[in-house]
Amino acid sequence: MIRIAIVGEIGSGKTFVSKFFKYPLFNADKEVTKIYKSNNRCFKKLKKEFPKNITKFPINKSELRNIINKKNIKIISNIVHPYVRLSLRNFLKRNNHKKFVVLDIPLLIENKLNKKSDILVFVRTPNKLIVKRLKKRGNYNKRVIDILKYQQLDKTKKLKSSKFVIDNSFNKVNIIKQINKIKKKINERNSFRY
């Protein structure tokens, strides 16, 4: 199985890009949402840490957003990430017969979830477009975005460790063209060391 991992900045459109590969896709953000909605154990652990802030199950993301700071983000991550890792393991088991899978995991490198053999694809998006997209989201909060960015590896380091770059202007046709070129290169095994 060849793992294609999509990396980039917050708001760069990793999820938008990843779905156009048309391979089985693991989206960590969607998994976190599922965990908040259905995992009672996770809820109990978070409630124990933040009894005044986590009031009901399913977990309301806005309650978590209100308490995010550099210290609390680590506590929340330490509780939630083991469940995300379990979901990832289950996804990889279910798809172990597939030739390719796509991983859309914002903290893939930071949490050491990547393998040396992973093909990293960096999504490069103009900064103005990132800010515009983040503001379009109903829950835009610059303070929270800055804390989340603080957790992430510098984009130049991610760019250096990537095999491919997709220039994203959120034009579907353009994205598909770039992905098709990447798929072609990946399939030309002689240009890769696995």
Secondary structure, DSSP 8 states (H G I E B T S, - for coil): -EEEEEEE-TTS-HHHHHGGG-S-EEEHHHHHHHHHHH-HHHHHHHHHH-TTT--SSS--HHHHHHH-SHHHHHHHHHHHHHHHHHHHHHHHHHTTTSSEEEEE-TTTTTTT---TT-EEEEEE--HHHHHHHHHHSTT--HHHHHHHHHHS--HHHHHHT-SEEEE-SS-HHHHHHHHHHHHHHHH-GGG---
